[in-house]
Amino acid sequence: MKKFIHAILSLIKTIGIVCLWCLLTTLIAISLSKLEKEHYTPTDTPNERFMVGGQHWQDFVDRCLKILENGNYQYINEGALQTEYSEYQIDGDIVIPVSFERQNFGHFVIAMFLAFLMLSFLKYLHAIYKIRKDKNSLIAYHKKLGKELLIFMGIVGIGWGLILTR
């Protein structure tokens, strides 16, 4: 019976940790992410961010451009960590920006990483609190922790490199 109760308590603890991780991830992602939206009138001067790498409008037409129901054009620039939507009007040879919207998906990835670090830090503090009186146990724990951190940072570095080269 004790083993069964211990298993149930371990399951509840694991579910609680997962829920806490999801909650922290959501809170961090909401606080980091911003939905940027700008509106323009036809007399406004276009913002410099509507120019992408000095390319001409025809390059935009050839890539990711669709015509909306109101006759405007929408350009969608999708990246690994953010997506931009730009809406334009074309009057002869003049391109008039109407709206700009940016969605940052990278903030959610960063939030998951930060939530994981916060939970790991709390776990570290709890472990230190339990073995705080035994100096040899503290030294052994920190040696083990150092090895695990090196492996973890190596994995994070490889993952970050893969995300950036996408």
Secondary structure, 3 states (H helix, E strand, C coil): CHHHHHHHHHHHHHHHHHHHHHHHHHHHHHHHCCEEEEECCCCCCCCHHHCCCCCCHHHHHHCCEEECCCCCEEEEEECCCEEEEEEEEEECCEEEEEEEEEEECHHHHHHHHHHHHHHHHHHHHHHHHHCCCCHHHHHHHHHHHHHHHHHHHHHHHHHHHHHHCC
